[in-house]
Amino acid sequence: MSPEAALASSIFRIYASIVLGLLILAGVVLAVCRWGFHKDVEHAWKAYRGWLVMAPTVLLCLFLGRHVSIAFFTLLSMFGFKEYARATRLDDDGWMTGAVYLAILAVGILSAIPDPTTGARGWYGLFIAVPVFVVAVLMFIPILRNRASGQLRNLALAILGFIYIGWMFGHLSFMTNATNAYGYLFYVLFAVELNDVAAFTFGRLFGRHPLRSNISPNKTWEGALGALGVSMLLPWVLHFSFDYFQPLQCILTGLIIGIGGQLGDLSISLIKRDVGVKDMGTAIRGHGGILDRIDSLMCAAPLFFHMAGYYFWMQ
């Protein structure tokens, strides 16, 4: 991944055209609804303005290359964990949160440095094993401080925060090492966001039966099934992203995005509901916090990574 490789990649050019085209089309539609039909689209405008910042930022980072992309995904993990720590009050424990920040940084570094034994991009063996070492360090902290009271809660929150937000989301960073990095990254990022949009749209149009009313009251079975249907079609529609995928891998990809994306969304909703917050933050106007925007990727990205790696190792 580099600016030269991006310009030479048909996959990069196609996705860049799709994203920019959709931004222009969405702007025109919103403008017509607002000034042509005098509809109240203020909430949609706020979300659209957020996309006007987010989409070009992602495109720019992927264009600038592998190391910039890894740094970008690592920063997203750190800011996402910061929101999580604040919402769960884990940030009251500076030792635990500090250790997790360092662990997230380590995930980014392991994605960037070469494997010392093979010379391959990214130290895969240690990247996969890093949760073992991080859990051991986190367990050692209360022992080092000679504390027991209240430590189980902080330990559990720190371990969950690192595994889910730092390591699982960090698979996007390691995905930059694949030969087909543009195809994998663009597909996962684009398909997951489209899955979210499909769930919202089908839910609004046809939603009658709550999916999990105590976790996310606005989500419906109709929206979830509609999103799954869209996700099952996408691997064939966007097959240029990985033209060597056979039908089995396309089916698995559809299931991973359609189910994994919604699982990630519901998981963060569960945490928000339990701690009593509506949004994890206010970093992105019209979208909430960083976690509210990347939650669907935290399950879908590692599941796709390991599925693709099983059949086509780093291809």
N, C-alpha and C positions, 0 to 999 in steps of 0.2 A: 504494500500500500504506500503510495506516494502521489504527489500532484501529477507527475508524468504518467503513472499507472492509471490514475483516475481518468485522465483525459483520453487514454488509449482504451479504456474499458467500455465496451458497449453497455454492460450492465449498469455501470455508474451513470452513463449518459441517459439511459432509458429511465432509470428511477428518478434522476434529477429532473427530467422533463415531466414525468408523471406528478411529482410532488409540486413543482412550480405551477404546472397546469391546474392541479386541484386547488391550489391556493388562489389562483386568479379566478377560477370558476366559482369557488365558494364566496369570494369577495363580490363578484357580480351578482350572484343569487341573493346574498344578504342585502346588497344595495337596492336591488329591484323590490325585494320584500319590504324594505324600510321606507323607501321614498316613492316606489311605484304603487304598492298596495297598502302603505301606511300601517304595516304590522309592527308589533312590539317585538323586536329581535335583540333587545339590549343584552340579554344573557348570551345569546349566540355571538354577538359582536365582541364581547369580552373574551369568549373562548377563541374566536377567530384571531383577535389581536395577539393572544398567547401563542397560537400556531405560527403567526408571522415572525415571531422571534425564535421559537423552538425548531421549526423545520429547517430554516436556513442555517441555524447553528449546528445542527446535526450534519447537514450536508457539508458545511465548511470543515468540520472536524474530520469527517471521513475523507474529504478531498485532501486535506493537509497531510494525511498519512497515518501510519500505524501508531507511532508513539504519541501523537496528538490525540488520536482516538482513544488509546488506553488511558491517557491522562484525563480525558473528558469523562469516560465511564467511571474511572476511579473517583473523580470529584463528585459525580452524581451519587455514587455509593456513600461517600462521606456525608454529603448534605442530607441524603435520605436517612442515614443513621442518626444524624443530629436531630432531625424531626422526630424520629422514633424515640430517641432517648429523652427528648423534652416531653413528649406526650406521655411516656410511661414513668417519668420522674427518675429514670436511670441516670440522667445527667447530674443528679445530686452526688453521685459517686464518681469522682474524677479519675480514680485509679482504673475502674472498670471501663469507663468510656474512653479514656486515653489508650488503654490496651487495645480496644476494638479499632480505634482510629489507626493505630500502628499496624494492626493486622490487615485492615482494608488496604492500606498503603502497600503492604507486603504482597497482597494479591495482585495489585497493579504491577509491581516490580517483577514478580515471577512471570507475569504475562509478557513482559518486555524483554527480559534478559534471555540469552540462549541457554539451552540445556548443556551443562558442562561435559556431559558424557557423550552426547551425540552431535552437538552443535546445532540442533534444530532450534527454530525460533520458539521462544517460550519454554520455561522449565516445567514441563507437564507433570512429571512425577511429583515434584514438591508442591505444585499448584493443587493437585488432587489431594495430597496428604496434609496440606496446611491446616484444615480444621482440627486435626488431631493435636497439633502443636499449640494451636490457639486455645483450645479447650483446656489443655494442660496448664498453660500460662494463666488463664482466667481462674482455674481452680487453685492455683498457687497464691494468687493475690490475697484472699482472705486469710490463708495460712500464714503468709508473710506478715500480715498486719495483726495476726493473733486475734481475729474477730470471728464470731459465730452468729451472733444475733442479727437477723435480717439479711444475712449473706446469701441464702438460697435464692431469694427473690431476685437479687441483683445478678447473681450468677446465671440464673435461667434467662433473664432478660438480655444479658450481654451475649450469651451463647446464641440465643435465637437471633438477635440483631446481627451478629457477625455472619452466621450461617446463611440467613435468608437475604439480608440486604447487602452484605459485603461479599460473600463467596458465591452464592447462587447468581446474583446479578453480575458478579465479576466474570462470569463465563463469557459475557459479551466482549470483555477485554481480551480474553484468550482467543476468542474467535477471529480476532484480527490477524492471527498467525496462519490461518488457513490459506491455501492457495487460492481458493474461491471466496476470499474474505468479503468482497463486495456483494456477491450473490447471497451469502448466508446472512450477513449483517443487514443489508437492505431488506431482504425478505422478512426476517424476523421482526425488525422494527416496523415495517410497513404493515405486515399482516396482523400483528398484534393490535396496532392502533385501529386498523379497519375492523377487526373483530370487536373492539370496544364500540365503535360507531354502529356496527350492525346490531349488537345487543341492545343499544339504546334505541335505535330506529324501530326494530321489530317489537321491542317492548312497548314503545309509544303507540305503534299502530295496532298491535294485536294482543298486547299484554292483558291477561285476565287472572292468571294464577301466580301468586308470589313464589319466587324460587326459594328463598330463605328469609322469611319475613323478620326474624329476630336479628339478622345480621345485616341485610341490605334490603329494606322494605320496598324500594323502587324497582328492584330486579324481578323479572318474571321468567317462568318456564318458556313462554313464547319467545322472549328476547334471547334467552340462552340457546334455544334450539335453532333460532334464526341465525344467530352468530356462528353456531357450529356448522350449519349448512353452508354459509358463506366461506368459512375457513376451509371446509372440505373441497370447495371448488377452486380456491386460490392457487394451490400447487400446480394445477393444470393451466390456469390462466396466466400465471407468472412462471411457467416452467423454464423460461430462459434463464432464471436465476440459478438453476442447477439442472442443466439439460441432460445430465447423466443419471438423474434419479429415475428409478423404475416405478411402476404403479404402487408397489408395496411401500416404498419410501414416501411417495406422494400422499398415500392414505395416512401413514403415520404422522407426516408433517401436518396434515389437516387436523388430525385428532389432537396433536400436541398443542397447536395454536388455539384451536377451538375450545379445548377443555383446560389446558394449562393457563391460557390467558385469563380465563374467567376465574380459575382457582386462585391465581395471584391477586386478582381484584378483590375477591371475596375474603381472602386471608387478611388483607390490610383493613378491609371493612370490619372484620371480626375484632381486630385489635382496636380500631377506632371506637367501635361500639362498646367494648369492654372498658376502655379508659374514659369514655364519655366526651369525645371530640368529634366535630363534624368533618373537618379537614385536618390533615397532618401539618399544614402550614399555609402560608400565603405567598410563597415565593413566585408563583406563576399566576398572574391575574387571569381570572376566569377558569382556572383549573385547580386551584388549591396549592398544595405543596409539591415538592419534588416526588415524594412517595406516592401521592395521589396520581401522578402522571406515569411513573415507572412501575407501579405495582403489578400490572399484567405481565411484565417482562420477567419478573423474578422467578416464576415457575417455567414459563415457556422457553426462555433462553437456554437454561441448562439442559432441559429435556431435549430440545432440538439439537443442541451441541453434542450430546452423548449419542443420540440416535444417528446423526450424520457421521460422527466419529466412528461409530461401530461399523458402519457399512463402507465409509469412504474416509479413512483416517486422514484428516487435515488436507483433504483434496480441495 
